[in-house]
């Protein structure tokens, strides 16, 4: 877990920029290009913000077709993991406000202007958890897309529980100075760990629905399984880091959830058959998480957080 102060190269107390955007990327140049295009269309003056892209695979050279605006630069982040990459970008960022998003996200045109306005009007807020709108590739979503959009990346729920996803987080440089940077050893859940650390230190975290990012829903079951395994690993690793020597798997995940069924029943415009398929898929993911927890508790298994 980083605990150094953000006074590295490129950081100026007299910076004319209001906000710095930080984006980690790993072999995802095509989707990053769409994100950068959206940032080039922001209604905030381009001179009032900069964009720092952290390339988490320096061996993967950016394609010549990738166009960078004058306020955008790429820094190499060789240490594995998106949170290590975000930390690398922090050193190069130059503004007092910091905006985090992901390479596959598409910001609304007023994302940054709304973020700056919100933080200026709410000086007591340390972290603003912006709205994450999931979108589908086609007009008719797949079962996987439906499941992802109904159950995952619900930033309003995260904020109510005292944490946030870095797909859309606005914060202040002073917060990092106060509580330290992301835990660079974590492969999953580092945003939750950091934002909960912020709250535990007495800083305010609130939901900001007017600060909007668009995020593609996952389209394949394999992608959702990978995410579920990372979540399971992160939970086990966090408990071990907290000194819990014996960690029990969540056997209750084998029991079909009444809460999930009720949530699906109240979804508007969700046909019965679609709801049944989403329920079955969500249950399969619960079993995936349980299986990964059991695997990670085997004595010969090692998981890097």
C-alpha positions, 0 to 999 in steps of 0.5 A: 500500500502506497503511503508517499506524498504526491509531489513527484515530477510534473506536479505544480502547486500553480498548475493552471489545470483544474483536473487531471484524468487518469486512465490505466490500460492494458492492451486495449488501444482500440477502446482507449481511442474511443475514450480519448475521443470522448475526452476531446469532446468535453465542454470543459476547456481542454487547457483546464485538464490533462489526461494521463494514460498508464500503459500497463504493458510497456512492451505493447507499443501504442499503435500509430493510429492512436491520436493524442491531444496536446493535453494527453500523454502516456506513461509506462507502468511496468508493475502488473495491475491496474492499481499499480498503473493508477499510482504510476499515473498519479506521479505525472498528473498535475491538477488539484482534482483527479478524475479516474476512469477506465479505458473502455469507458466513454465519458459524457460531454459534461463529465469533467465540467460537472465533476469540477462544479460538484467538487467546488460546490462541495468542499467537504467532499473527499471522494465523489462517486460518479454515475456509471451507465452500462450500455449494450452493444446492440438494441437487444441485450444478451443474457450476459449483458442483462445480468451485468447491467442489473447486478454489477457496477451499481455505483449508487449502491457502492457509495451508500456502502461507503466505497466506489468503483474507479470507473468513475471517481473524482477526488482531490490530490490532498486525499492521496496525500492524507491516506496514501495511494492505491494498494499496488499489490491488489489485482482486484478490489483496490478501488474499494480498499482505497475508498474505504480507507478514505472514509475510515480516515474521516473524509466524506464520500458521496454519490454524484449522479450528475457526473456520468460515465458510460461503461459497456456491459460484459458480453461473454460469460467467460468475461464475467467468470474472470471478473468473479474469480478476481473478486473471490481472490480479492476477498480471500487475500483481503481477509488474509491480509487482515490477519484472518488465518482461517477463511471459510468459503461462502457455502451459502452461495449454493443456495439460490437467492430469494433476494436476487429473484425478487430484484429480477421480478421488479425489473421493468421490461424484463420478460419472464424467460429473460429473467429466468436465464439471468437468474441461472447465469447469476447463480452460476457466477455464485458457484464460480466464486465459491469454487475459486474460494475453495481453490485458493484455500488449498495449501499449494495455492498462492494468490497475489492480491 
